[in-house]
Amino acid sequence: MSYSSEKKPAKLCYEHIGGKLGSLLLEQFVLKGWLAKETAGDKNFYITDKGIAEFTKLGVDLSQIKS
């Protein structure tokens, strides 16, 4: 896989990553089974058990997220 040396934006919106990067991350986290919805119509996602394990491996402190 090759990457362009051109700088790509990583937009912050309040306290989250927005823009295309945020959309791509969300898509991959869902495809990998790290995030899911209770039902397809739900607005919000939850972190799955697999996601907890994988985010923790990456050094993400999930205790910072409110329930």
Backbone as ProteinMPNN parsed JSONL, in Angstrom:
{"seq_chain_A": "MSYSSEKKPAKLCYEHIGGKLGSLLLEQFVLKGWLAKETAGDKNFYITDKGIAEFTKLGVDLSQIKS", "coords_chain_A": {"N_chain_A": [[0.855, -1.166, 0.0], [0.643, 2.171, -0.878], [1.314, 5.517, 0.146], [0.525, 8.932, -0.23], [2.761, 11.695, 0.005], [1.61, 14.046, 0.451], [0.046, 16.273, 2.702], [-2.701, 15.307, 4.678], [-5.901, 16.274, 5.898], [-6.906, 16.05, 9.324], [-9.553, 16.434, 10.969], [-10.739, 18.024, 13.908], [-13.635, 17.985, 15.858], [-15.231, 19.429, 18.296], [-14.784, 17.208, 20.783], [-13.975, 15.041, 19.265], [-12.807, 13.107, 16.42], [-13.434, 14.316, 13.267], [-14.73, 14.701, 9.914], [-13.401, 13.202, 6.867], [-11.417, 11.389, 7.775], [-12.425, 10.616, 10.294], [-14.774, 9.326, 9.441], [-13.699, 7.208, 7.919], [-12.265, 5.819, 9.905], [-14.379, 5.034, 11.626], [-15.812, 3.348, 9.881], [-13.94, 1.248, 9.486], [-13.609, 0.32, 12.131], [-16.145, -0.719, 12.619], [-16.292, -2.695, 10.596], [-14.251, -4.381, 11.492], [-15.382, -5.305, 13.766], [-15.127, -3.996, 16.149], [-16.717, -1.934, 16.959], [-20.256, -1.615, 17.282], [-23.831, -1.656, 16.697], [-26.838, -1.866, 18.621], [-29.271, -2.273, 17.264], [-29.924, -1.979, 13.745], [-31.133, 0.474, 13.209], [-30.328, 2.139, 15.251], [-28.863, 5.146, 16.514], [-26.468, 5.483, 17.857], [-23.28, 3.885, 18.526], [-21.728, 1.069, 20.2], [-18.912, -0.074, 22.12], [-17.574, -3.139, 21.425], [-16.8, -6.337, 23.035], [-14.575, -7.362, 21.721], [-13.624, -4.998, 20.623], [-12.942, -3.593, 22.967], [-10.748, -5.121, 23.834], [-8.998, -4.795, 21.607], [-8.709, -1.956, 21.322], [-7.534, -1.447, 23.775], [-5.097, -2.828, 23.461], [-3.943, -1.065, 21.67], [-3.355, 0.989, 23.29], [-5.336, 2.737, 24.041], [-7.084, 4.503, 26.42], [-9.825, 3.487, 27.722], [-11.247, 4.107, 29.969], [-11.661, 6.762, 30.015], [-13.95, 7.299, 28.679], [-17.292, 8.126, 29.033], [-20.041, 6.248, 30.341]], "CA_chain_A": [[0.0, 0.0, 0.0], [1.448, 3.386, -0.922], [0.666, 6.715, 0.657], [1.022, 10.19, -0.759], [3.431, 12.525, 0.997], [0.771, 15.228, 0.626], [-0.606, 16.298, 4.017], [-4.143, 15.081, 4.676], [-6.484, 16.864, 7.102], [-7.535, 15.251, 10.373], [-10.339, 17.494, 11.6], [-11.322, 17.848, 15.233], [-14.94, 18.608, 16.039], [-15.41, 19.331, 19.742], [-13.828, 16.266, 21.374], [-13.867, 13.83, 18.446], [-12.252, 13.264, 15.077], [-14.489, 14.455, 12.271], [-14.3, 14.683, 8.52], [-13.199, 11.929, 6.168], [-10.661, 10.468, 8.63], [-13.358, 10.063, 11.27], [-15.662, 8.4, 8.732], [-12.928, 6.011, 7.564], [-11.992, 5.072, 11.136], [-15.625, 4.402, 12.052], [-16.094, 2.246, 8.96], [-13.03, 0.142, 9.761], [-13.909, -0.228, 13.455], [-17.357, -1.529, 12.469], [-15.923, -3.882, 9.8], [-13.411, -5.255, 12.314], [-16.165, -5.778, 14.899], [-14.743, -3.286, 17.368], [-17.89, -1.127, 17.291], [-21.495, -2.18, 16.737], [-25.097, -1.063, 17.142], [-27.801, -2.857, 19.122], [-30.106, -2.529, 16.1], [-29.474, -1.198, 12.593], [-31.701, 1.811, 13.268], [-29.765, 2.932, 16.351], [-27.996, 6.273, 16.154], [-25.18, 5.351, 18.533], [-22.537, 2.628, 18.534], [-21.104, 0.702, 21.463], [-17.644, -0.788, 21.952], [-17.764, -4.567, 21.663], [-15.738, -6.959, 23.825], [-13.399, -7.398, 20.849], [-13.146, -3.621, 20.553], [-12.274, -3.284, 24.239], [-9.431, -5.77, 23.796], [-8.141, -4.22, 20.562], [-8.379, -0.574, 21.661], [-6.6, -1.523, 24.898], [-3.791, -3.171, 22.875], [-3.421, 0.135, 21.017], [-3.039, 1.97, 24.323], [-6.453, 3.656, 24.232], [-7.604, 4.444, 27.794], [-11.284, 3.513, 27.598], [-11.849, 4.627, 31.206], [-11.933, 8.173, 29.77], [-15.249, 7.379, 28.005], [-18.437, 8.019, 29.946], [-21.038, 5.23, 29.954]], "C_chain_A": [[0.9, 1.227, 0.0], [0.628, 4.571, -0.444], [1.309, 7.935, 0.044], [1.718, 10.965, 0.36], [2.664, 13.828, 1.234], [0.077, 15.154, 1.984], [-2.111, 16.151, 3.852], [-4.725, 15.671, 5.957], [-7.05, 15.807, 8.053], [-8.276, 16.255, 11.246], [-10.828, 17.09, 12.986], [-12.635, 18.599, 15.28], [-15.306, 18.386, 17.504], [-14.372, 18.357, 20.271], [-13.718, 14.978, 20.563], [-13.238, 14.146, 17.095], [-13.406, 13.297, 14.096], [-13.933, 14.31, 10.866], [-14.119, 13.284, 7.969], [-12.435, 10.931, 7.027], [-11.571, 9.817, 9.654], [-14.286, 9.035, 10.643], [-14.945, 7.096, 8.389], [-12.608, 5.164, 8.795], [-13.251, 4.339, 11.598], [-15.937, 3.191, 11.182], [-15.214, 1.027, 9.265], [-13.302, -0.495, 11.124], [-15.158, -1.102, 13.416], [-17.029, -2.818, 11.705], [-15.108, -4.883, 10.608], [-14.16, -5.811, 13.53], [-15.801, -5.132, 16.214], [-15.88, -2.408, 17.877], [-19.105, -1.765, 16.642], [-22.671, -1.354, 17.244], [-25.972, -2.191, 17.676], [-28.732, -3.272, 17.985], [-29.641, -1.607, 14.975], [-29.967, 0.246, 12.64], [-31.147, 2.695, 14.371], [-28.857, 4.032, 15.823], [-26.577, 6.054, 16.685], [-24.6, 3.944, 18.436], [-22.096, 2.315, 19.952], [-19.811, -0.05, 21.152], [-17.883, -2.241, 22.339], [-16.647, -5.098, 22.563], [-14.443, -7.032, 23.013], [-12.783, -6.004, 20.757], [-12.413, -3.209, 21.817], [-10.862, -3.865, 24.238], [-8.5, -5.086, 22.809], [-7.762, -2.767, 20.85], [-7.372, -0.542, 22.816], [-5.199, -1.883, 24.414], [-3.126, -1.968, 22.232], [-3.055, 1.232, 22.032], [-4.135, 2.998, 24.544], [-7.027, 3.44, 25.638], [-9.116, 4.596, 27.736], [-11.975, 4.015, 28.866], [-12.195, 6.111, 31.055], [-13.321, 8.373, 29.127], [-16.36, 7.194, 29.025], [-19.398, 6.961, 29.426], [-22.286, 5.873, 29.431]], "O_chain_A": [[1.829, 1.309, 0.803], [-0.591, 4.615, -0.61], [2.52, 7.959, -0.176], [1.312, 10.895, 1.52], [3.022, 14.616, 2.109], [-0.421, 14.098, 2.373], [-2.719, 16.792, 2.994], [-4.095, 15.574, 7.01], [-7.602, 14.797, 7.619], [-7.694, 16.853, 12.152], [-11.272, 15.962, 13.202], [-12.731, 19.726, 14.794], [-15.652, 17.272, 17.899], [-13.179, 18.653, 20.214], [-13.399, 13.927, 21.12], [-13.151, 15.304, 16.688], [-14.257, 12.407, 14.096], [-12.807, 13.853, 10.668], [-14.617, 12.308, 8.53], [-12.759, 9.744, 7.019], [-11.505, 8.606, 9.866], [-14.555, 7.991, 11.238], [-15.506, 6.011, 8.546], [-12.672, 3.936, 8.74], [-13.193, 3.154, 11.926], [-16.287, 2.127, 11.695], [-15.706, -0.101, 9.295], [-13.234, -1.717, 11.259], [-15.222, -2.12, 14.106], [-17.437, -3.904, 12.115], [-15.253, -6.093, 10.433], [-13.647, -6.677, 14.238], [-16.126, -5.655, 17.279], [-15.995, -2.166, 19.079], [-19.001, -2.382, 15.582], [-22.523, -0.479, 18.097], [-25.859, -3.335, 17.235], [-28.961, -4.46, 17.761], [-29.032, -0.569, 15.232], [-29.281, 1.147, 12.156], [-31.463, 3.883, 14.423], [-28.173, 3.864, 14.814], [-25.601, 6.406, 16.022], [-25.322, 2.958, 18.287], [-22.09, 3.196, 20.811], [-19.641, -0.591, 20.06], [-18.339, -2.534, 23.444], [-15.668, -4.399, 22.823], [-13.355, -6.797, 23.54], [-11.562, -5.854, 20.809], [-11.376, -2.548, 21.749], [-9.901, -3.185, 24.598], [-7.34, -4.825, 23.128], [-6.611, -2.382, 20.644], [-6.467, 0.292, 22.832], [-4.215, -1.318, 24.893], [-1.901, -1.85, 22.239], [-2.509, 2.272, 21.662], [-3.893, 4.029, 25.172], [-7.408, 2.326, 25.996], [-9.628, 5.715, 27.705], [-13.168, 4.317, 28.837], [-12.936, 6.659, 31.871], [-13.805, 9.502, 29.046], [-16.367, 6.225, 29.785], [-19.553, 6.795, 28.216], [-23.23, 5.176, 29.059]]}, "name": "protein", "num_of_chains": 1, "seq": "MSYSSEKKPAKLCYEHIGGKLGSLLLEQFVLKGWLAKETAGDKNFYITDKGIAEFTKLGVDLSQIKS"}
